[in-house]
Amino acid sequence: MRHGSVSKTSTKRVLTLLLFASPALLFYLIFTIAPAFGGAWYSLTDWNGLNPSYRLVGFANYKEALADDPAFVRSILFTMKYVLFMVVLQNAIALLLAALIETRRRSRTWFRTIFFTPNMLSLIIGGYMWVFVFTKVLPELAERTGAAWLDRSWIGDPAWSFYAILILSLWGGVGYLMVIYIAALQGVQPALKEAAAIDGANGLRIFRYVTLPLIYPALTIGVFLTLSSSFKVYDAVYALTGGGPGRATQVISLNIVEEAFSFSNRYGYASAKAMILFLIVLVITLLQLRFMKRREVEA
C-alpha cells in the first residue's frame, strides 16, 4: 500500500513538471524541431521557396554543393580556419582573464562588468563600431604614434580582414566564457591550492596540476559553446566585411543566405547546404564531447 502511494506521488510530480515545461516544449517543437525536419525534406527537392509545387531530386543538391560549388567549399574551409582560431583564442583569453580577475580583491566586480559588457551588445552594432575603429581610429593612431602597422586595410585586404573578424568576435564573445570560468574557479577549494603551495609548487604548477583538472567540466562547456557559435557565425562577418572583399571572408552561413535570398532563390539547394553545416557541427561536437569527457574522467 505504501509502495503504491509513493508511485502515485512520483507520477503526480512528473506530470506537474511536464505541465510546467509543456509551453517551452511546445514552442521548441514548433519553432525548432519542425523546421529542422522541414529543412531536411526540402534539401532533397528543387523548391524555390515560392512555387507550391516542386520535384524530389534526392541527393543531387548535396552532390552539387560538395562537388560543383567551389564558393561553398571555400566557405567551408574559411569557416574551419575561423573555428580553429576562435576555439583556441576565445577559451584561452577567457580563462586567462578569469584567472587574473579572481586574483583581484577590490576591483574584480568592475573588471567583470567591463569585459562582459560587449556580450550584451549585438555583434551587428559592434561590427559597425569596429568598422569605424578599423577605418578611422587606427589610421589616426598610426599617424600620431608612428606605429605604421596599425595603418592597414583591415577590411579591404583579405590578408587582414580575417584578423579583423577575429578581433570583433573575440571582443564580443570572450566575456561570456569568462563568467563561466570565473564560476568554475570559485568552486576550487583554496585548501587544495594551499597544500600544493606548501609542497613547493609555484603559481603556474598549481594552476596546471590542481586548478585546471578541477575546472575541466567548465572547459568542456566552453569549447562546446565556442564550437557551435563559431560554425554558425554570421552577424560579425556580415557587419564587418559582408563576406568580402569578393568572397574572401565568406562563411558557410553567409553562403547559405546568399543562395536562398540573394541570387536564384534556390531554397532546396540552400537547405542542403544547411544540412551539410548541421552534419559537420554534429560530428565535430560529438567528437569533442567524447574526447573531453574522457579527459574529465582521467583528470
Buried (B, 14 or more C-beta within 10 A) or exposed (E): EEEEEEEEEEEEEEEEEEEEEEEEEEEEEEEEEEEEEEBBEBBBBBBBBEEEEBEEBEEBBBEBBBEEBEBBBBBBEBBBEBBEBBBEBBBEBBBEBBBEBBEEEEEBEEBBEEBBEBBEEEBBEBBEBBBEBBEEEBBEBBEEEEEEEBEBBBBBBBEBBBEBBBBBBBBBBBBBBBBBBBEBBEEBEEEEBEEBBEEEBEEEEBBEEBBBBBBBBBBBBBBBBBBBBBBBBBBBBBBBBBBBBEBBBBBBBBBBBBBBEEEEBBBBBBBBBBBBBBEBBEEBBEEBBEEBEEEEEEB
